[in-house]
């Protein structure tokens, strides 16, 4: 296996993109090849900064409305039995039944449980919105991983360069994708600096497995034709994030 293939295999192993035979090859190399283990650790360190790029998201109005609704629906104490129907010496269960402090405690506990449930649902909803749906490792001309592209369920897309991505003077790079494998490429965004960039794919269908993404060099304002006009410097296909 060539060094380039080792690099790609290690990077995609760290991202959790390997499946089938390639996953088995990576597992065997991890168990038997010290150089491959070192390469995997190197990619883990490179990707560690990427884990910290997600912005903090406040709870939205819909979540707070759900919490308030849950709190207002807290259990209410059942009506007490009439004095005529009570025995002269109430038992323990009846004293509990008639205890205002007991039912106040139960009501507060129910409200707290509902609040925690609402907060928990909101937490997992926010956490899920931060997890990518698809990930593509884009390889450069030397077949080295040059950038990682992530797509999210809400239409966001994030591109993270993994090293020096040189952009010629008075030029930009443009990100393209192929929603239809048999159709033309569609522009996702234009970058004028080699840094982490966030774009949107609101007008495009959700990316699918093996969808192709490419980056080409274009004039400063982007392609004048709506199609790539300069050389393609990176490309890669998307895989479902695990």
N, C-alpha and C positions, 0 to 999 in steps of 0.2 A: 504494500500500500504506500502511495506517495505521501510526502510530507503535507501537501495541500489537502489530501483526503483526510489525513490525521487531524489537521486543524479544523476542517469542516465538521468531522465526526465529533470531535471534542466539544466544539461550540454548540452543536445541535443537541448533544447529550445534556449539557448544562441547562439548555432551554427546555428540555423535555420534549423534543420534536421527533426523536427517533422511534421507528416502529419496525416490527417484523425482523427481517434478517439483519438490518443495520443495527438495531437495538441489541441483538444477540452478539454481534461483532464487538460493539462497544463494551458490553458487559464482560466479554472474554478478555478484551484488552485491559480493562480496569483490574482484572484479577491477575494478569500475567505480565503486563508491560509497564514498567516504572516510568518510562518516558511519556506514555499516554496519560498516566495518572497525573504527572506533573503538568501536562498540557491542559487537562481538565481543570486542575486547580487554578491555573493561570486564567482560564476563561471565567471561572467563578469570580475571581478577583476583578476582572474587567467588567463583569455584569453587575457587581455589587453596587456600584454607583447608580446604575440604571434602576435598581429597586427603590431608590429614594427620590425618583423624579415625579412620583404621583403627588398631585396637589391634595391638600386637605379639603374635604367637601363637607359643608355644613348640612345639617338636617333640613330638608325642604318643608314647605308649608303643608304638603300632603301628609308627611310623617307626623308633624305636630298635631294636625287635625285628628289623625288616627289615635294618637296618644290621649288627647283630650276626650275623644269619644269613648275610649276604653275606661278612662277614669270616671267619667260620668255614669258609666254602666256598672259601677261597683255594686256588690250585693247589698240589699236593704234588709234590715231586720224584719222578721216575720211578725205579724200581729200577735199580741199576747192573749192568752186565754182569758175569758171573763172570770171575775171573782167568784161567781156562783159555781163555776165548774171546777174550781181548784180545791184540792183537799186541804184540810186544816193544816197539815204538816207537809209541805212540799218536799219532794225528794231532791237528790242531787241534780238529776237531769232537768227537772222543772226549774230549779233555782238558776241553772245555767241558761235555760230557755228565756227566763225573765230578766237576766242580767244585762242591763244597758251597757256596762263597761265591756262585757264579753262581746256583745254584738258590734260595739264600736270598734273593738280590736279586730274582729273578723272583717268588718267593712274596710278598715284601713289596710289589712293584709291583702284583701282582694284587690283593692285599688293599686297597692304596691305591685302585686303580681301582674296586673294588667299593664301597669306602666313599664315594668321590666320587660314584659313580652313585647310591647310596642317598641321600646328602645332596641331590643334584640333584633326584631324584624328590620328596623331601620338600619342597624349596624350591618347586618348581612346584606341588605339591599345596596348600601353604599359600597361595601367591600366587593360585592359582585360587579358593580359598575366600574371598579378600578381594574378588574382582571381582564386581560386581553382575550379576545375570541380567537384571533388568528395571529400567528407570528411567522415572519419570513426573514431568513438570514440572507442578506444580499451579498453576493460574491463579486469581487472586482476582477480586473483583467488577469491578475495573477492567481485567480481562483482562491483568494484569501477572503475571509469574512470582512466586509468593509462597513456594514451597517446592519442594524436590526430594526425591522419595521413591525409595529404592532397595531392591530385594529381592534376596536372596542364595539360593544353592542350598540352604543348610542351614536355611532357614526364617526367617532373620533379616530384619528390615526396618529401615531407617534413614530418618528424616525430618529434613531440614536446612532450617530457615527461611532465606529469602534476605534478609529485611528485618524490619521491625517487624511482628510478628504479634500484634495486640492481642487479649487475652482479657478479656472483661468481668469485673468484680468478682464473686466468689462463683460463677464459672462455670468450665468447662473447655472444651477442644475435643476432639472425638472423631474418630478416623480410621476410615473405612469403606471397604469394597471390595465389588465385585460379581463373585464367582467365576463365577456364572451370570448372563449378561446379562439373562435373563428373570426372575431370582429376586430376592429381597429383599437389601438390603445386609447385610454381616456386619461386626461391630466388630473392629478390629485393636488399638486401644488408646486410652486416655484420657490427655490431656496437660493439666497444670495450669499449665505455664510455657512460654513461647515460646522453646524452645532445642532443640538437636539431641537427638533421642530415638531410642532403639533399642527395637524391639518384636520379637515373634515371630509367625510365621504357621504354627506347627507343626500346627495342626488344620485347615489349609486346603490345598487343592491348589496346586501351583506356579502362580504367576500366568502369564497368557498375554498375548500382544500385544493391545493395545486394551482390556485390562481397566480398568474405571473405578475410580478412587479419589476419595473426597471427604472433606472435613473440615467438621464442623458444630459449632455452639456448643451446649453441653449444660449441665445442672446440674453442680455441682462433682464429684459422684461418677459422672458419666456418665449416659447416657440411662436412664431408669427403665423403658422399654418394650422395650429391645433393638433399637429402630429410631430413626433420627434424629427428634428432636422440635424442634430449633431450626433456625435458618437455616444453609444451606450456604454457607460462606465461601470455600472453595477446591475445585477439582476438576480432574482431568486423567486422561488415559489412559496406560497403560504401553506402552513400546516396548522391544524387545530391545536390551540394551547391546552396543555394538560393541567 
